[in-house]
Amino acid sequence: MDIRVQESAFDLGAEANAFAARQKGMGAVVTFTGIVRDLGEGDLQAMQIEHYPGMTEKAISKIADEALTRWNLGDILVIHRHGVLQAEDLIMMVATSSPHRVEAFEAAEFLMDYLKSRAPFWKKEVTPEGADWVAAKDEDEDALSRW
């Protein structure tokens, strides 16, 4: 299991290839990458992501451990960035491996739903009108109920 919270950008292809290369005896690798989405018409000047070092990694590791107990997985990779990001920057990546694709997909979705709703990150959108903290969305909370 590899959990990284980092300010620096990551190379999606290199990370996915390195993860897949380590998966001996696995039949499936699932990856998901989140991208900073513009608000429309180029309104997003930046997204500022804050976290508490140590606490964030511990919280993500705990949910990754839960995924390992719920599904037959070979490995998990979670990368989540913090700091100031621009529209179209890669913000996060989840990768899971399993002998079978269904478990790899389900575990990846579980991790993504957690990262979206419960991981201790605070996001602020900066626009020409000012800066606003991103509020939790009902649909993101609802996604967690299936787990």
DSSP file (Angstrom, degrees, kcal/mol; ACC not computed):
  #  RESIDUE AA STRUCTURE BP1 BP2  ACC     N-H-->O    O-->H-N    N-H-->O    O-->H-N    TCO  KAPPA ALPHA  PHI   PSI    X-CA   Y-CA   Z-CA
    1    1 A M              0   0    0      0, 0.0     2,-0.5     0, 0.0    76,-0.2   0.000 360.0 360.0 360.0 134.8    0.0    0.0    0.0
    2    2 A D  E     +a   77   0A   0     74,-2.3    76,-2.6     2,-0.0     2,-0.5  -0.961 360.0 179.6-131.9 112.3    1.3    3.4   -1.0
    3    3 A I  E     +a   78   0A   0     -2,-0.5     2,-0.4    74,-0.2    76,-0.2  -0.966   7.7 177.4-116.1 122.7   -0.4    6.6    0.3
    4    4 A R  E     -a   79   0A   0     74,-3.0    76,-2.5    -2,-0.5     2,-0.5  -0.989  18.0-175.4-131.1 128.9    1.1    9.9   -0.7
    5    5 A V  E     +a   80   0A   0     -2,-0.4     2,-0.3    74,-0.2    76,-0.2  -0.985  31.7 158.6-116.9 116.9   -0.1   13.4    0.0
    6    6 A Q  E     -a   81   0A   0     74,-2.0    76,-1.5    -2,-0.5     4,-0.1  -0.947  49.2-143.3-144.1 155.1    2.2   15.8   -1.9
    7    7 A E  S    S+     0   0    0     -2,-0.3    -1,-0.1    74,-0.2    74,-0.1   0.804  79.0  86.6 -85.0 -33.3    2.4   19.3   -3.3
    8    8 A S  S    S-     0   0    0      1,-0.1    -2,-0.1    73,-0.0    74,-0.1  -0.277  84.7-105.0 -73.5 153.4    4.3   18.3   -6.4
    9    9 A A        -     0   0    0     72,-0.1     2,-0.3     1,-0.0    -1,-0.1  -0.271  33.6-142.8 -66.4 159.6    2.7   17.1   -9.7
   10   10 A F        -     0   0    0     80,-0.1     2,-0.8    -4,-0.1    80,-0.1  -0.928  14.7-117.9-126.7 155.5    2.8   13.4  -10.5
   11   11 A D     >  -     0   0    0     -2,-0.3     4,-2.8     1,-0.2     5,-0.2  -0.818  22.0-161.0 -93.7 107.0    3.2   11.6  -13.9
   12   12 A L  H  > S+     0   0    0     -2,-0.8     4,-2.8     1,-0.2     5,-0.2   0.910  88.3  47.5 -56.3 -48.6    0.0    9.6  -14.4
   13   13 A G  H  > S+     0   0    0      1,-0.2     4,-2.6     2,-0.2    -1,-0.2   0.920 114.0  46.5 -61.5 -45.2    1.5    7.3  -17.0
   14   14 A A  H  > S+     0   0    0      2,-0.2     4,-2.4     1,-0.2    -1,-0.2   0.909 114.6  47.3 -65.1 -42.0    4.7    6.6  -15.0
   15   15 A E  H  X S+     0   0    0     -4,-2.8     4,-2.5     2,-0.2    -2,-0.2   0.931 114.3  46.3 -65.5 -45.2    2.7    6.0  -11.8
   16   16 A A  H  X S+     0   0    0     -4,-2.8     4,-2.6    -5,-0.2    -2,-0.2   0.918 114.7  47.2 -64.6 -43.1    0.2    3.7  -13.5
   17   17 A N  H  X S+     0   0    0     -4,-2.6     4,-2.2    -5,-0.2    -2,-0.2   0.909 113.1  47.8 -65.5 -42.2    2.9    1.7  -15.3
   18   18 A A  H  X S+     0   0    0     -4,-2.4     4,-1.0    -5,-0.2    -2,-0.2   0.910 113.0  48.9 -65.6 -41.7    5.0    1.3  -12.1
   19   19 A F  H >< S+     0   0    0     -4,-2.5     3,-0.8    -5,-0.2     4,-0.4   0.950 112.7  47.3 -61.4 -49.2    1.9    0.2  -10.1
   20   20 A A  H >< S+     0   0    0     -4,-2.6     3,-1.4     1,-0.2    -1,-0.2   0.871 106.5  58.3 -61.3 -37.8    0.9   -2.3  -12.8
   21   21 A A  H 3< S+     0   0    0     -4,-2.2    -1,-0.2     1,-0.3    -2,-0.2   0.773 103.6  53.2 -65.2 -25.6    4.5   -3.7  -13.0
   22   22 A R  T << S+     0   0    0     -4,-1.0     2,-1.5    -3,-0.8    -1,-0.3   0.529  83.3  99.0 -84.6  -6.1    4.4   -4.5   -9.3
   23   23 A Q    X   -     0   0    0     -3,-1.4     3,-0.9    -4,-0.4     2,-0.4  -0.574  52.9-178.4 -91.7  81.1    1.2   -6.6   -9.5
   24   24 A K  T 3  S+     0   0    0     -2,-1.5     3,-0.1     1,-0.2    -2,-0.0  -0.637  70.7   5.5 -79.5 130.0    2.3  -10.2   -9.6
   25   25 A G  T 3  S+     0   0    0     -2,-0.4     2,-0.3     1,-0.3    -1,-0.2   0.515  97.2 129.3  77.9   5.6   -0.5  -12.7  -10.0
   26   26 A M    <   -     0   0    0     -3,-0.9    -1,-0.3     1,-0.1     3,-0.1  -0.685  44.9-162.1 -93.0 147.3   -3.2  -10.0  -10.3
   27   27 A G  S    S+     0   0    0     71,-1.2     2,-0.3    -2,-0.3    74,-0.1   0.527  72.0  37.5-102.2  -9.0   -5.7  -10.1  -13.1
   28   28 A A  E     -B   98   0A   0     70,-2.0    70,-1.9    72,-0.2     2,-0.4  -0.999  49.7-173.5-148.5 140.8   -6.9   -6.5  -12.9
   29   29 A V  E     -B   97   0A   0     -2,-0.3     2,-0.4    68,-0.2    68,-0.2  -0.996  13.6-169.2-128.6 126.8   -5.6   -3.0  -12.3
   30   30 A V  E     -B   96   0A   0     66,-2.6    66,-2.4    -2,-0.4     2,-0.4  -0.960   5.1-175.8-116.3 133.6   -8.0   -0.1  -12.0
   31   31 A T  E     -B   95   0A   0     -2,-0.4     2,-0.4    64,-0.2    64,-0.2  -0.964   7.1-175.0-127.2 148.2   -6.9    3.5  -12.0
   32   32 A F  E     -B   94   0A   0     62,-2.4    62,-2.5    -2,-0.4     2,-0.4  -0.996   5.3-165.5-137.5 138.7   -8.8    6.7  -11.6
   33   33 A T  E     -B   93   0A   0     -2,-0.4     2,-0.3    60,-0.2    60,-0.2  -0.990   9.4-148.0-128.2 127.2   -7.4   10.2  -11.8
   34   34 A G  E     -B   92   0A   0     58,-2.1    57,-2.7    -2,-0.4    58,-1.3  -0.729  13.4-160.6 -91.4 142.4   -9.2   13.3  -10.7
   35   35 A I  E     -B   90   0A   0     -2,-0.3     2,-0.4    55,-0.3    55,-0.2  -0.955  28.9-105.7-123.7 139.1   -8.6   16.6  -12.5
   36   36 A V        -     0   0    0     53,-2.8    52,-3.1    -2,-0.4     2,-0.4  -0.518  42.1-145.9 -64.9 120.2   -9.2   20.1  -11.3
   37   37 A R        -     0   0    0     -2,-0.4     2,-0.1    50,-0.2    -1,-0.1  -0.749   7.5-125.3 -95.4 133.7  -12.3   21.1  -13.1
   38   38 A D        -     0   0    0     -2,-0.4     3,-0.1     1,-0.1    -1,-0.0  -0.408  16.6-127.3 -70.7 153.6  -12.9   24.7  -14.2
   39   39 A L        -     0   0    0      1,-0.2    -1,-0.1    -2,-0.1     2,-0.1   0.592  66.6 -77.4 -78.4 -10.8  -16.1   26.4  -13.0
   40   40 A G  S >  S+     0   0    0      4,-0.0     3,-1.5     0, 0.0    -1,-0.2  -0.059 109.5  29.8 120.0 137.6  -16.9   27.4  -16.6
   41   41 A E  T 3  S-     0   0    0      1,-0.3    -2,-0.0    -3,-0.1     0, 0.0   0.767 127.2 -66.7  57.6  27.6  -15.7   30.1  -18.9
   42   42 A G  T 3  S+     0   0    0      1,-0.1    -1,-0.3    85,-0.0    45,-0.0   0.768  93.4 141.4  69.9  25.4  -12.3   30.1  -17.3
   43   43 A D    <   +     0   0    0     -3,-1.5     2,-0.6    84,-0.1    86,-0.2   0.777  43.2  88.7 -72.3 -27.0  -13.6   31.4  -14.0
   44   44 A L        +     0   0    0      1,-0.2    43,-0.3    83,-0.1    83,-0.2  -0.613  45.5 173.7 -78.7 117.8  -11.4   29.3  -11.8
   45   45 A Q        -     0   0    0     81,-3.4     2,-0.3    -2,-0.6    82,-0.2   0.800  67.8 -24.5 -88.5 -33.5   -8.1   31.1  -11.1
   46   46 A A  E     -D  126   0B   0     80,-1.4    80,-3.1    40,-0.1     2,-0.5  -0.967  48.9-133.9-168.7 157.8   -6.8   28.5   -8.7
   47   47 A M  E     -DE 125  85B   0     38,-2.8    38,-3.0    -2,-0.3     2,-0.6  -0.995  21.5-156.5-119.3 124.7   -7.9   25.8   -6.2
   48   48 A Q  E     -DE 124  84B   0     76,-2.9    76,-2.5    -2,-0.5     2,-0.5  -0.888   8.3-167.0-102.8 124.4   -6.2   25.9   -2.9
   49   49 A I  E     -DE 123  83B   0     34,-2.8    34,-2.7    -2,-0.6     2,-0.3  -0.951   5.6-174.6-117.4 124.9   -6.1   22.6   -1.0
   50   50 A E  E     +D  122   0B   0     72,-2.9    72,-2.4    -2,-0.5     2,-0.3  -0.815   8.8 161.1-115.5 156.3   -5.1   22.4    2.6
   51   51 A H  E     -D  121   0B   0     -2,-0.3    70,-0.1    70,-0.2    31,-0.0  -0.967  42.4-104.2-160.1 168.2   -4.6   19.5    5.0
   52   52 A Y     >  -     0   0    0     68,-0.5     4,-2.4    -2,-0.3     3,-0.4  -0.911  42.2-125.4-101.9 110.9   -2.9   18.5    8.3
   53   53 A P  T  4 S+     0   0    0      0, 0.0     2,-1.0     0, 0.0    -2,-0.0  -0.241  92.6  15.0 -55.7 139.5    0.3   16.6    7.5
   54   54 A G  T  > S+     0   0    0      1,-0.1     4,-1.9     0, 0.0     5,-0.1  -0.371 121.0  64.3  91.3 -54.5    0.3   13.2    9.3
   55   55 A M  H  > S+     0   0    0     -2,-1.0     4,-2.3    -3,-0.4     5,-0.2   0.910 101.9  49.4 -66.3 -42.0   -3.4   13.3   10.1
   56   56 A T  H  X S+     0   0    0     -4,-2.4     4,-2.4     2,-0.2     5,-0.2   0.944 112.2  46.2 -64.9 -48.5   -4.4   13.2    6.4
   57   57 A E  H  > S+     0   0    0     -5,-0.3     4,-2.6     1,-0.2    -1,-0.2   0.896 112.4  51.8 -61.0 -40.4   -2.1   10.3    5.6
   58   58 A K  H  X S+     0   0    0     -4,-1.9     4,-2.1     2,-0.2    -1,-0.2   0.914 110.2  48.4 -63.4 -42.7   -3.2    8.4    8.6
   59   59 A A  H  X S+     0   0    0     -4,-2.3     4,-1.7     2,-0.2    -2,-0.2   0.901 113.6  46.2 -65.5 -41.3   -6.9    8.9    7.7
   60   60 A I  H  X S+     0   0    0     -4,-2.4     4,-2.3     1,-0.2    -2,-0.2   0.901 111.1  52.7 -68.9 -39.8   -6.4    7.7    4.1
   61   61 A S  H  X S+     0   0    0     -4,-2.6     4,-2.6    -5,-0.2    -2,-0.2   0.890 106.4  54.4 -61.4 -38.9   -4.3    4.7    5.3
   62   62 A K  H  X S+     0   0    0     -4,-2.1     4,-1.7     1,-0.2    -1,-0.2   0.916 110.8  43.8 -62.8 -43.5   -7.1    3.7    7.6
   63   63 A I  H  X S+     0   0    0     -4,-1.7     4,-2.0     2,-0.2    -1,-0.2   0.849 112.3  53.4 -72.4 -32.4   -9.7    3.7    4.8
   64   64 A A  H  X S+     0   0    0     -4,-2.3     4,-2.1     2,-0.2    -2,-0.2   0.902 106.9  52.4 -66.1 -40.0   -7.3    1.9    2.5
   65   65 A D  H  X S+     0   0    0     -4,-2.6     4,-1.3     1,-0.2    -2,-0.2   0.900 107.7  52.1 -59.6 -40.5   -6.8   -0.8    5.2
   66   66 A E  H  X S+     0   0    0     -4,-1.7     4,-1.7     1,-0.2     3,-0.3   0.910 107.1  52.1 -62.6 -41.2  -10.6   -1.1    5.3
   67   67 A A  H  X S+     0   0    0     -4,-2.0     4,-2.2     1,-0.2    -1,-0.2   0.899 105.8  55.4 -60.7 -39.8  -10.6   -1.6    1.5
   68   68 A L  H  < S+     0   0    0     -4,-2.1     5,-0.4     1,-0.2    -1,-0.2   0.814 110.6  45.0 -64.0 -29.8   -8.0   -4.4    1.9
   69   69 A T  H  < S+     0   0    0     -4,-1.3    -1,-0.2    -3,-0.3    -2,-0.2   0.769 114.8  47.5 -83.9 -25.4  -10.3   -6.2    4.4
   70   70 A R  H  < S+     0   0    0     -4,-1.7     2,-0.3    -5,-0.1    -2,-0.2   0.798 117.6  33.5 -85.8 -30.0  -13.4   -5.8    2.3
   71   71 A W  S  < S-     0   0    0     -4,-2.2     2,-1.4    -5,-0.2    -1,-0.1  -0.902  84.9-109.0-128.0 154.9  -12.0   -6.9   -1.1
   72   72 A N        +     0   0    0     -2,-0.3    28,-0.4    -3,-0.0     2,-0.3  -0.674  57.7 167.0 -81.8  91.3   -9.4   -9.4   -2.3
   73   73 A L        -     0   0    0     -2,-1.4    25,-0.3    -5,-0.4     3,-0.1  -0.797  40.2-159.4-113.1 150.0   -6.8   -6.8   -3.3
   74   74 A G  S    S-     0   0    0     23,-2.6     2,-0.3     1,-0.3    24,-0.2   0.831  75.7 -20.7 -87.2 -39.8   -3.2   -7.1   -4.2
   75   75 A D  E     - C   0  97A   0     22,-0.7    22,-1.7   -52,-0.0    -1,-0.3  -0.985  51.0-143.2-164.7 163.9   -2.3   -3.5   -3.7
   76   76 A I  E     - C   0  96A   0     -2,-0.3   -74,-2.3    20,-0.2     2,-0.4  -0.998   8.3-170.9-138.2 139.5   -3.5    0.1   -3.4
   77   77 A L  E     +aC   2  95A   0     18,-2.5    18,-2.6    -2,-0.3     2,-0.4  -0.999   6.8 177.6-127.9 129.3   -2.0    3.4   -4.4
   78   78 A V  E     +aC   3  94A   0    -76,-2.6   -74,-3.0    -2,-0.4     2,-0.4  -0.989   1.3 177.4-130.5 125.0   -3.5    6.8   -3.4
   79   79 A I  E     +aC   4  93A   0     14,-2.6    14,-2.6    -2,-0.4     2,-0.4  -0.996   4.7 174.6-122.1 128.3   -1.9   10.0   -4.4
   80   80 A H  E     -aC   5  92A   0    -76,-2.5   -74,-2.0    -2,-0.4    12,-0.2  -0.996  17.9-143.5-135.5 132.0   -3.5   13.3   -3.5
   81   81 A R  E     -a    6   0A   0     10,-3.0     2,-0.3    -2,-0.4   -74,-0.2  -0.526  13.7-172.3 -91.8 158.7   -2.1   16.7   -4.0
   82   82 A H        +     0   0    0    -76,-1.5     2,-0.3    -2,-0.2   -32,-0.2  -0.872  44.4  54.8-136.7 172.5   -2.3   19.8   -1.8
   83   83 A G  E    S-E   49   0B   0    -34,-2.7   -34,-2.8    -2,-0.3     2,-0.6  -0.711 100.8 -20.2 101.9-155.8   -1.3   23.4   -2.4
   84   84 A V  E     +E   48   0B   0     -2,-0.3     2,-0.3   -36,-0.2   -36,-0.2  -0.827  66.8 179.3 -97.5 120.6   -2.3   25.7   -5.2
   85   85 A L  E     -E   47   0B   0    -38,-3.0   -38,-2.8    -2,-0.6     2,-0.2  -0.848  16.6-139.4-120.0 156.7   -3.6   24.0   -8.3
   86   86 A Q    >   -     0   0    0     -2,-0.3     3,-2.2   -40,-0.2   -50,-0.3  -0.697  41.0 -75.5-108.4 162.3   -4.8   25.2  -11.6
   87   87 A A  T 3  S+     0   0    0    -43,-0.3   -50,-0.2     1,-0.3    -1,-0.1  -0.332 120.5  22.4 -54.7 138.3   -7.7   24.0  -13.8
   88   88 A E  T 3  S+     0   0    0    -52,-3.1    -1,-0.3     1,-0.3     2,-0.2   0.346  90.3 132.6  79.8  -1.4   -6.8   20.8  -15.6
   89   89 A D    <   -     0   0    0     -3,-2.2   -53,-2.8   -53,-0.1     2,-0.4  -0.505  67.6-107.5 -71.1 147.9   -4.0   19.9  -13.1
   90   90 A L  E     +B   35   0A   0    -55,-0.2   -55,-0.3     1,-0.2   -80,-0.1  -0.662  39.2 178.5 -73.7 128.0   -4.1   16.3  -11.8
   91   91 A I  E     -     0   0A   0    -57,-2.7   -10,-3.0    -2,-0.4     2,-0.3   0.766  56.6  -5.0-104.0 -33.5   -5.4   16.5   -8.3
   92   92 A M  E     -BC  34  80A   0    -58,-1.3   -58,-2.1   -12,-0.2     2,-0.3  -0.989  49.9-156.9-158.2 163.6   -5.5   12.8   -7.2
   93   93 A M  E     -BC  33  79A   0    -14,-2.6   -14,-2.6    -2,-0.3     2,-0.4  -0.991   3.7-170.2-146.4 138.0   -5.0    9.2   -8.3
   94   94 A V  E     +BC  32  78A   0    -62,-2.5   -62,-2.4    -2,-0.3     2,-0.4  -0.995   8.7 179.4-124.8 135.0   -6.3    5.9   -7.0
   95   95 A A  E     +BC  31  77A   0    -18,-2.6   -18,-2.5    -2,-0.4     2,-0.3  -1.000   0.6 177.9-134.6 138.4   -5.1    2.5   -8.2
   96   96 A T  E     -BC  30  76A   0    -66,-2.4   -66,-2.6    -2,-0.4     2,-0.4  -0.966   9.9-159.3-133.8 152.2   -6.2   -0.9   -7.1
   97   97 A S  E     +BC  29  75A   0    -22,-1.7   -23,-2.6    -2,-0.3   -22,-0.7  -0.976  17.9 158.2-130.9 149.8   -5.2   -4.4   -8.1
   98   98 A S  E     -B   28   0A   0    -70,-1.9   -70,-2.0    -2,-0.4   -71,-1.2  -0.975  53.2-107.8-158.3 160.0   -7.1   -7.6   -7.6
   99   99 A P  S    S+     0   0    0      0, 0.0     2,-0.3     0, 0.0   -26,-0.1   0.796 109.5  39.3 -62.3 -25.2   -7.2  -11.1   -9.2
  100  100 A H  S  > S-     0   0    0    -28,-0.4     4,-1.5   -72,-0.1     3,-0.3  -0.962  79.8-130.0-132.2 146.0  -10.6  -10.1  -10.6
  101  101 A R  H  > S+     0   0    0     -2,-0.3     4,-2.8     1,-0.2     5,-0.2   0.835 100.4  61.6 -64.3 -37.4  -11.9   -6.8  -12.1
  102  102 A V  H  > S+     0   0    0      1,-0.2     4,-2.8     2,-0.2    -1,-0.2   0.927 107.2  45.2 -59.0 -45.5  -15.1   -6.4  -10.1
  103  103 A E  H  > S+     0   0    0     -3,-0.3     4,-2.4     2,-0.2     5,-0.2   0.888 112.6  51.2 -66.1 -38.3  -13.2   -6.2   -6.8
  104  104 A A  H  X S+     0   0    0     -4,-1.5     4,-1.9     2,-0.2    -2,-0.2   0.919 113.6  45.1 -64.5 -42.9  -10.6   -3.8   -8.2
  105  105 A F  H  X S+     0   0    0     -4,-2.8     4,-2.5     2,-0.2    -2,-0.2   0.942 114.2  48.1 -65.2 -48.1  -13.4   -1.5   -9.6
  106  106 A E  H  X S+     0   0    0     -4,-2.8     4,-2.6    -5,-0.2    -2,-0.2   0.918 112.5  48.1 -61.7 -44.2  -15.4   -1.7   -6.4
  107  107 A A  H  X S+     0   0    0     -4,-2.4     4,-2.4    -5,-0.2    -1,-0.2   0.904 111.3  50.8 -64.0 -40.7  -12.4   -1.0   -4.1
  108  108 A A  H  X S+     0   0    0     -4,-1.9     4,-2.6    -5,-0.2    -2,-0.2   0.922 111.5  47.8 -62.9 -43.4  -11.4    1.9   -6.3
  109  109 A E  H  X S+     0   0    0     -4,-2.5     4,-2.8     2,-0.2     5,-0.2   0.913 110.1  52.6 -63.0 -42.5  -14.9    3.4   -6.2
  110  110 A F  H  X S+     0   0    0     -4,-2.6     4,-2.1     1,-0.2    -2,-0.2   0.931 112.0  45.4 -56.8 -48.2  -15.0    3.0   -2.4
  111  111 A L  H  X S+     0   0    0     -4,-2.4     4,-2.7     2,-0.2    -2,-0.2   0.902 112.8  50.2 -64.5 -41.9  -11.7    4.8   -2.0
  112  112 A M  H  X S+     0   0    0     -4,-2.6     4,-2.2     2,-0.2    -2,-0.2   0.913 109.6  50.7 -64.5 -42.3  -12.7    7.6   -4.4
  113  113 A D  H  X S+     0   0    0     -4,-2.8     4,-1.7     1,-0.2     5,-0.3   0.912 112.5  47.6 -61.4 -41.8  -16.0    8.1   -2.6
  114  114 A Y  H  X>S+     0   0    0     -4,-2.1     4,-3.2    -5,-0.2     5,-1.7   0.941 111.0  50.1 -63.4 -47.8  -14.2    8.4    0.7
  115  115 A L  H  <5S+     0   0    0     -4,-2.7    -1,-0.2     1,-0.2    -2,-0.2   0.871 112.0  49.1 -60.6 -36.7  -11.6   10.8   -0.7
  116  116 A K  H  <5S+     0   0    0     -4,-2.2    -1,-0.2    -5,-0.2    -2,-0.2   0.861 127.9  19.3 -69.9 -36.0  -14.3   13.0   -2.1
  117  117 A S  H  <5S+     0   0    0     -4,-1.7    -2,-0.2    -5,-0.2    -3,-0.2   0.777 132.8  21.6-109.7 -31.9  -16.4   13.2    1.1
  118  118 A R  T  <5S+     0   0    0     -4,-3.2    -3,-0.2    -5,-0.3    -4,-0.1   0.648  80.9 109.3-121.4 -19.5  -14.4   12.3    4.2
  119  119 A A  S   <S-     0   0    0     -5,-1.7     2,-2.5     1,-0.1   -63,-0.1  -0.380  80.4-108.1 -63.3 139.9  -10.7   12.7    3.6
  120  120 A P  S    S+     0   0    0      0, 0.0   -68,-0.5     0, 0.0     2,-0.4  -0.403  72.8 127.2 -77.7  75.0   -9.4   15.6    5.7
  121  121 A F  E     -D   51   0B   0     -2,-2.5     2,-0.5    -6,-0.1   -70,-0.2  -0.959  44.6-153.0-122.2 145.4   -8.8   18.1    2.9
  122  122 A W  E     -D   50   0B   0    -72,-2.4   -72,-2.9    -2,-0.4     2,-0.4  -0.986  13.4-161.8-121.8 126.1  -10.1   21.6    2.7
  123  123 A K  E     -D   49   0B   0     -2,-0.5    11,-3.3    11,-0.3     2,-0.4  -0.896   8.3-171.4-116.2 134.4  -10.6   23.2   -0.7
  124  124 A K  E     -DF  48 133B   0    -76,-2.5   -76,-2.9    -2,-0.4     2,-0.5  -0.989  13.7-146.9-124.3 126.8  -11.0   26.8   -1.6
  125  125 A E  E     -DF  47 132B   0      7,-2.9     7,-2.3    -2,-0.4     2,-0.6  -0.816  10.4-155.0 -93.4 128.3  -11.9   28.0   -5.1
  126  126 A V  E     +DF  46 131B   0    -80,-3.1   -81,-3.4    -2,-0.5   -80,-1.4  -0.916  23.8 161.7-106.7 121.9  -10.4   31.3   -6.2
  127  127 A T  E >   - F   0 130B   0      3,-3.4     3,-1.6    -2,-0.6   -83,-0.1  -0.748  57.7 -91.0-127.6 173.9  -12.3   33.2   -8.9
  128  128 A P  T 3  S+     0   0    0      0, 0.0     3,-0.1     0, 0.0   -84,-0.1   0.768 127.0  56.2 -58.6 -23.4  -12.3   36.9  -10.1
  129  129 A E  T 3  S-     0   0    0      1,-0.3     2,-0.3   -86,-0.2    -3,-0.0   0.589 122.9 -91.0 -84.4 -10.9  -15.1   37.5   -7.5
  130  130 A G  E <   -F  127   0B   0     -3,-1.6    -3,-3.4     2,-0.0     2,-0.4  -0.938  53.1 -50.5 136.0-160.1  -13.0   36.2   -4.6
  131  131 A A  E     -F  126   0B   0     -2,-0.3     2,-0.4    -5,-0.2    -5,-0.2  -0.960  44.2-178.9-123.3 135.9  -12.3   32.9   -2.7
  132  132 A D  E     -F  125   0B   0     -7,-2.3    -7,-2.9    -2,-0.4     2,-0.2  -0.996  28.9-118.7-134.8 138.7  -14.8   30.5   -1.3
  133  133 A W  E     -F  124   0B   0     -2,-0.4     2,-0.5    -9,-0.3    -9,-0.3  -0.506  36.7-113.8 -69.6 142.5  -14.5   27.2    0.6
  134  134 A V        -     0   0    0    -11,-3.3   -11,-0.3    -2,-0.2     2,-0.2  -0.692  32.0-143.4 -81.4 123.2  -16.0   24.3   -1.3
  135  135 A A        -     0   0    0     -2,-0.5     2,-0.1     1,-0.1    -1,-0.0  -0.526  24.9 -95.1 -85.5 153.2  -18.9   22.9    0.6
  136  136 A A        -     0   0    0     -2,-0.2     2,-0.4     1,-0.1    -1,-0.1  -0.381  40.6-133.7 -63.2 144.6  -19.8   19.2    0.9
  137  137 A K     >  -     0   0    0      1,-0.1     4,-1.9    -3,-0.1     3,-0.5  -0.832   7.6-132.0-105.8 142.1  -22.3   18.1   -1.7
  138  138 A D  H  > S+     0   0    0     -2,-0.4     4,-2.8     1,-0.2     5,-0.2   0.879 107.3  55.3 -57.5 -40.4  -25.3   15.9   -0.9
  139  139 A E  H  > S+     0   0    0      1,-0.2     4,-1.5     2,-0.2    -1,-0.2   0.836 106.2  51.4 -66.5 -30.7  -24.6   13.6   -3.8
  140  140 A D  H  > S+     0   0    0     -3,-0.5     4,-0.9     2,-0.2    -1,-0.2   0.903 112.1  46.3 -69.9 -40.2  -21.1   13.0   -2.6
  141  141 A E  H >X S+     0   0    0     -4,-1.9     3,-0.7     1,-0.2     4,-0.7   0.906 110.2  54.0 -65.0 -41.7  -22.5   12.1    0.9
  142  142 A D  H >< S+     0   0    0     -4,-2.8     3,-1.0     1,-0.2     4,-0.4   0.850  99.3  62.9 -61.6 -34.2  -25.1    9.9   -0.7
  143  143 A A  H >< S+     0   0    0     -4,-1.5     3,-0.9     1,-0.3    -1,-0.2   0.837  97.5  57.5 -61.1 -32.1  -22.4    8.0   -2.6
  144  144 A L  H X< S+     0   0    0     -4,-0.9     3,-1.8    -3,-0.7    -1,-0.3   0.782  89.5  73.9 -69.2 -25.6  -21.0    6.8    0.7
  145  145 A S  T << S+     0   0    0     -3,-1.0    -1,-0.2    -4,-0.7    -2,-0.2   0.734  85.1  64.7 -64.7 -21.3  -24.2    5.2    1.8
  146  146 A R  T <         0   0    0     -3,-0.9    -1,-0.3    -4,-0.4    -2,-0.1   0.650 360.0 360.0 -75.9 -12.0  -23.8    2.3   -0.6
  147  147 A W    <         0   0    0     -3,-1.8    -1,-0.2    -4,-0.2    -2,-0.2   0.423 360.0 360.0 -99.6 360.0  -20.7    1.1    1.3
